[in-house]
Amino acid sequence: MKKYILIPFFIIVSTVVLGQDKVTSVMTLSEYLGYVKNFHPIVKQANLVINKSEAKLLKARGAFDPKIEVDFDKKQFKDKEYYNKLNAAFKIPTYYGIEFKANFENNDGLYLNPEATVPTDGLYSAGISASLLNGLLINKRMASLKQAKYFLNQAKEDQQILVNEILYKASISYFNWLKTYNEKRVYEEFLNNAEIRFKATKRAFYEGEKPAIDTTEAKINLNTRKLNVEKARIKLVKSALELSNFLWLNNNTPVELQDNIIPEINTATSIDATFNIALFNNANFDLNKHPKIKSLEFKTKSLTIDKNLKLNNLLPKLDVQYNFLTQNGNQLNSLNTQNYKAGINFKVPLFLRKERGDLKLAKIKLKDQKFENEVVKVTIKNKINAIQQELDSYILQNELTENIVADYTTLLKAEDRKFLLGESSLFLVNYREVKLIENKLKAIDLENSFFKTKANLFKTIVISIAE
């Protein structure tokens, strides 16, 4: 007895070699997609979108970090100290265009600018600066912070869309694997029938009941079935390798699907629960909660912030500051209105052509984004309706196909009985069998299309996979 760990994160499969028989293990769609979601590198890459947006948000918040600034300047020439200037400041920027500041200044020297003259122990100041018009209610750093928050929320919605996209592609690979597996089963089933029929025809020929040409026809039919089985086997191998592209371990190690792992035959009974669409109702579906729509709405809000910033830039620039001065830094009561330093800075472009141009462009971008939002809403809504109608059609087609397969099965069994009684020919039996095979393959193909449409609905409505 040998034991192999085929897919560690699914199950540990024991394989007992007894002749050519192996114990097979079923990998369900739910198990498969669950581990694709947890371990696939592209899914992890999608998570980096959020990490990147969080880093941008942290960067934007850094604009409001308190700052310590020290400026020291000294000049010494021919044994003369021209000047020795020290200016240290502590600044606290706020959300609005206001900044608090504490400052210490100590200057001396032979050729010091008179306005820089301070008391021997230095000069302390504490005050405030503010932008009263342009930059008070909104400024560049405020806009950057708000936009970073919107980008983070947008990234979360986009991440869900990206994850669902890779899950959709993975599910398509699973359905192709299931399809090729079912096709191989059909060909193997009829290969067994061909072998039985060839042996019976051969025995009837030896007994003088059948002509030699019947054995030739039975042999051709047998070899045709063998050829079909071999082609189906190769298709199954290729689909299994394609499926393996989505199977990974936790440490980014790819996993190859083993031969004795098979898909779940009754996937149709669990697909809705797996995709979490069992209770989906198009009539009650809130399109505004769709991740794509929410993502576009966050983008619209970000462009609105940009437009408001450009609108604010039309205002004149009016910066004011006021600082209390004292030479006793350890005595707060020494701060009074008699000793101060104040300033006003006012400027405004005469024509505001740059500012008006920026505002116009911002409005155009915002309007363009709103148009896109409406188009996407209609597109998603119509696509969901089309998929729902397609699914309804597949249900009807599946019922008709099952009836056709059942009828062809009945015809084949009847023809087989007539052949055994000598009332039919091998040609007619083979014809009935070929038609039955064709319709069984059509039923498998129809089921595959039905599954892919279910996956397309899952991708379109963008909901989380069932855990």
N, C-alpha and C positions, 0 to 999 in steps of 0.2 A: 504494500500500500504506500502510495506516494502522496504527499500533500503540497499543494502549490498555493501561494498567495497571489491570486489573479488580479483582484482589484481591492487593495487593502481597505479603502474607505467605503466600499460597498459591503462586501462579505468575504469571508475566508472560505474558499471552495475546496472540498476534498474530492479528488479525482481517483477513482478506483479503476485500474486497467484490467478488464476481464475480456480477453479476445480483442474485439474492436469497439466494445461498448464503453462509454464514458458517462459519468453522472453530470448532467447539465444543470446550470443555474440560471435563473431568470433575472434579468436586469430591467426593472420597471422604468417607465418614463419619468416617474416622480423621483426615484433614486438618482437617475442619470442627471436630470436637470438640477436637482438639489446640489450635487457636487460640482456641476459646471458653474453654478452661481457662486460657490464657495471657493473654488480652487483655480478657475480658468484665469490665465494671466491678463486677458483683455478685460475681464470683469474687475480685476484688481487695478488695471490701468484706468478704468472708468472711475474708480474710487479716488484716483489722484486728482480728478477734476475738482472734487470738493476740497481736497487738501490744498490745491493751488489757490482756490478762492479764499480759503481761510487764511492763507499766507498774505494774500492781497488785503484782506480786511485788517489783519494785524499791522500791516504796513501803513494803511490809511489811519489807523488809530494812533500810530506813532507821531502824526502831525500835532497831536495834543499832549505829547509828553512834556513835562517840565524840563527846563534846560538850565545848565550852569555854564556860563561863559566867562572866560578870563582872558583879558587882553593886556599884555605887558610889552612896553616899548621903551628902549633905552639907547642913548647915544653918548659915547665917550670919545673925545678926540683931544690929543695933546694935553693930557692930564687934566682936561676940563670935562666936567659932567654937564653936557648940554641939556639933557632932560632925562628924567626917569619917571615913566608913567605906568600906573597900574589901574586897570578898570575891571572889576569883577561884578557879574550880574547873575541873578537868579530869576528866571522868567516862567510864568505859568500861563500858557495859552488856554483859552476857554472855547466852548463849542461855538459861541457867537463871536463876532469880531472884536472881542475885548481881551486884553492881555494885562496880567498883573506882573509887576516887576520890582525887585529889590536890588539896590546897587551900592557898591562901595568903590570910591575913587580916591587914589592917593598919588599926588604928582609933586615932583620937585625938580630943581635944576636951574642952571644959570640962564639958559635961554628958553625957558618955558613960556609958552603962549599965555598971556595974562589971563585969558578966560578959563584956562585950565588950572589956575591957582586955587588950591584948597587949603584948609587948615592943616597944621602940622600932623595931627593924628588921622587925617583923611576926612572924607565927606561921605555921609550915608544918605541914601535917598530911597523912598518907597512911593510907588505911584501906579498909575493905570494909563493904558493907551487904548483907544477905541476907534473903529471906523464907523462913523455915524450915518453914512449914506451907502455908498458902494462897499459891500462887504460886511454889513452889520447882520442882516437876516440870512444871508447866504454868501458864502465865499468859496474859494477853490478847495480848501481843506474840508470844509463842511460837505461840499458836493462829493468830494472823493470818498468820504466816509459813508455817506448815504448810498452812493453807487456801489461801493464794496459790499455793503449788506445785501443789496439787491442782487449783485452778482453771485453771492454765496447761495441765496435762495434759488436763483436761476440754475446754478450748478447742481444743486440737489435734484431739481426736476430733470435736468439734462442727463444726470447720472443714471436715473431710473430708466430713461429712454434708451441709453446706451446698453445698460444691462439687459433690458428686454430684447434689444436687437440681437445680442449674442445668444440669448436663450432661444430666440426664434430660430436662428441659424442652426443651433445645436439640435433643436427639436426636428427640424427638416432632415437633418442627418439621421436622426433616430428613426423617423418615418421611412426614409429610404432603406435603412437597414432592415426594418420590419417588412417592407415590401419585398425586398430581394429574398429574405428568409422565407416568406410565404410562397413566393414563386418557386423557390427550390423545393419546398415541401410538395407543391402540386406536381412538379415534374418527377420527383421521387415516387410519389404515389402511383402515377401512371407508368413509370418505369417498371414497377413491380407487376402491374397488370400486363404490360407488354411481355415480360419474362414468362409469366404464367401462360399467356396466350401462345407464345412461341413454343414452349415445351408441349402444350396440348396439341398444337398443330403438327409438331414434329412426330409426336406419338401417334396421331391419327394418320399421318402419312405412312408410318411404318406398318400400321394395321390395315392400310389400303383404303382408308375412308376419305382421305384428302389427297388432292394432287400435289406434286412437288412444288408447283408454282406458289401454292399457299404458304409453304414454309419459307420461300424466298420473300414473299410479302411480309410475313410475320417477322422475319429477320431484319428487313429494312425498317419496319416500324420500331423494333427493339433498339436498333442502332440510332435511329432518330431520337428516341427517348433518352438514350445515353448521352447523345450530343447535347440535347436540351439541358440535361442535368448538369453537365460539365460547364456549359455557358452560364447557367444559373449559379453554380458554385463560384465561378470567377467574379460574377457581379456581386455576390454576397461578400466575398473577400474584400473587394474594392470598397463596398459600402461600410464594412466593418473598420477598414483603415481610415476612411473618411470620418467615421464616428470617433475613432481614437484621437483625432485632432483636438477634440473637446475634453478629453479625459486627462486630468493632471492630478498630481499629488500636492500636498501642502507646500513643499519646498520647490515648487516649479519644475517638478520632474514629470515628463510625459509618460502616460501609461498606454500600453498596447492591449487592445481587447483580445482575449483568448478565445480559442475555437469553441469551447464548451459553454460560453456565455451566450445566451439567446435572448431575444426581445420578448416582451410580454404580448402574447397572442391576443388577449382580450383588452387591448389598449383602449378600444372604443368605450368601454364601460367606465374608465377612470380618467379619460382625457380632460373632461370638464372640471373635475375636482383638482387635477394636477395644475391646469392653467388658471384655476380659481375663477372660472367664468360660469360655473354651474348655475348661479342665480343672476347672471347678467340679464338686464332688461333694458332694451334700447329706449323704450318709452320713458323710463325713469333715469336714464343716464344723464348726469350733469356734465355738459361739455366744458363748463368753466373750471371744473376740477381736473380736467385732463392735463397731464404734465407738460405737454407741448404748449397748450394754451397758457398755463400758468407761467411757463418759462418766458413766453412772449410778453406776457403782462408785466413781468419783472423787468424785462428789457425796455418796455414802454415807460415804466416808472423811472428807469435810469435815464432815458432820453428826456423825460419831463424835467428831471433835476438839472440836466445840462441846459435845457431851454430856459429854466428859471435863472440859472447862473448867467447866461448870456443876456437875459433881460435885466438883471441887476447891474450888469456892466454898463448899461446906458446911464446910470446915475452918476453924478459927479463924485470925485474922490475927495472925501473930507475926513482926514485923520487928525485926532486931537490926543494930546497927552498932558498929564499933570503929575508932578512928582514933588512930594514933601522932602525938604532938605534938613539935615541935622548933622552936627559933628559928634553927637553923643549917641552912638548906635545902640547902646544898652539901655537907653531910657526912651520908651515909647512916647511918654508925655512931652518929650522935647520936639515932637513933630507938630507943627502949627502952620497956619496959613500965611505967616509973615515971611517964612523962608520956603521958597518953592522954585521949581523950574517948569515952565509950561510951553506948549507949542501947538500950532495949527498948520496943517498942510492941506491945501485945496488945489485941485486941478481937474480940468474937464476938457476933452477934445472939442473943438468948435463944431465939426460936422458929424462926428460919431460914425463915420462911414465904416470903419472896421467893425465897431460894435454892432451896428445895424446889420451888416453883412453876416456876422457870426450868428446873430439872432435869427435871421431869415433862414440860414442853413439849418440851424437847430430845429426850427419849426417844420421845415421840409422833411427832415429825418424822422421827426415825431409823427407827422402825418403819414409818411410812407410806412412806418411801422404799424400804425393803426390799420391801414389798408391791408397789410400782410396778416394781421391778426384775424380780420374778418374773413379773408380768403381761406386761411388755414382752418377756421371753425367750420366753414361750409364744406371744405374738402374732407375733413375728418368725419363729419356727420354723414355725408353722402357715401363715403367709403364704408362706414359701418353698416349703413342700410344695404349697400350692395353685397357685403359679405353675409349679412343675415339672410338675404334672399338666395344667395348662392348655397348657403347651408341648408335652407329649406328644400331647395332643388335637389341637393345631394341625398337628402333623406328619401325623397320620392324615387330618385334614380336607383338608390340602393335597394329599395323594396322591389322595384321592377327587375333589377339584376338578379336578386336572390330567387325570384320566381322563375326567371329564365334558366338559371343554373339548375334549379330543382327539376324543371321540365326536361332539360337536356340529360340530367342524371337518370331520370325515368326512362327516356328514350334509349340511352346507352344500355341500361340494365335489360330492357326488353329485347334490344338487338342482340345482346350477349346470350340471353336465353334461347332466342331463335337460332343463333349460331351453333350453340351446343346441341340443339335438336336437329341441326342440318337444314334449317329453313332459311338461313341467311348466309351471307358471304363475309369473309374477313375484311373485304373492302368497305362494306357498309358499317361494320363494327368500328373500323379505324376512322371512318368519316365521322360517325357519331362521337367518338372519343376526341377527335381533333376539335370539333365544335364545342364540346364540353370544356376542354382545356382552354380554348380561346375565351370563353365566357367566364371561367374561373379567374383567368388572368385579368379580364376586364373588371371583375368584381374587386380584385386586389388593387388594381390601379385606381378604381373609383374610391375605395376606402382610403388610399393614400392621398388622393386629392381632397377628400373630406377632412382628413387630419391636418393637411397643410392649410386648409382654409380656417380651421379652428385655431391653428397657430397664428395665422394672419390676423384673426380677430383679437387674439391675445396681444399681439404686437401693436395693433391699431388702437385699442382702448387703453393700453399701457397700464396694466395692474401688476401687482407683485405676485410672483410665483407662490403657489401653496407650499408651505414648509413641511 
